[in-house]
Amino acid sequence: MAKACFCGCGRPIGLSSRKLNRHGRLLTQQLMGIHAIALPKPGPDLSDDERQEVEQSRARTESFADEGTTFRSDLLQILHGEASIRGFDHPRMLAWIRAAGELNVQALGQ
């Protein structure tokens, strides 16, 4: 029995694409966690250095989330038959998933 696409569209995913589909599910879960991380917003009581540090941290996290969003979009195009897997950097995406998991675990520990 075919599995359904991780995006929820209901498209059946064959055996050859199940690994990508599973990674898409993981990526989506980690991406949701990254978006849920509550980064402090600069407040009036922060020094200029603290304010700059907070803004840099927010910018790094947003850039990291953008990279995950790109991986998700690429995976969807591949699974929906709109793009070829050729050229897709699967190891880099897996590294992103691992790094996102570590960030999410750190955020839960705070």
C-alpha positions, -999 to +999 in steps of 0.1 A: +000+000+000+014+034-010+020+060+017+007+095+013+028+126+006+041+143+037+026+176+027-009+163+032-020+165-005-029+128-005-007+119-034+005+083-031+042+078-026+058+047-041+084+025-025+113+043-042+104+076-027+094+066+008+128+076+022+125+111+008+089+113+021+100+102+056+128+128+055+102+154+044+081+146+075+111+150+098+122+182+081+087+196+084+086+187+122+119+203+128+110+234+108+079+238+128+100+237+159+124+262+146+096+286+138+082+281+173+114+290+191+107+321+210+136+344+204+138+374+226+129+406+209+151+436+218+135+455+246+142+490+259+162+477+288+189+461+266+223+477+260+233+484+225+256+453+225+228+431+239+204+444+213+229+437+185+235+402+198+197+395+199+193+408+164+222+387+151+208+356+168+173+362+152+189+368+118+209+335+120+178+316+131+156+331+103+183+323+077+185+287+090+147+284+088+148+298+053+173+270+043+149+244+057+120+259+039+140+257+006+148+220+013+111+213+020+100+231-012+126+211-032+115+178-017+078+186-026+088+194-062+107+161-064+079+140-048+052+157-069+071+150-101+078+186-108+116+184-105+144+158-107+163+145-077+194+151-097+213+179-081+194+177-048+218+178-019+203+151+002+233+148+027+231+186+033+194+183+040+200+155+064+226+176+082+201+205+084+175+181+100+201+170+126+211+206+133+175+217+136+168+188+160+197+199+182+185+236+182+150+224+191+163+203+220+184+232+232+153+255+231+132+230+251+160+229+277+158+266+284 
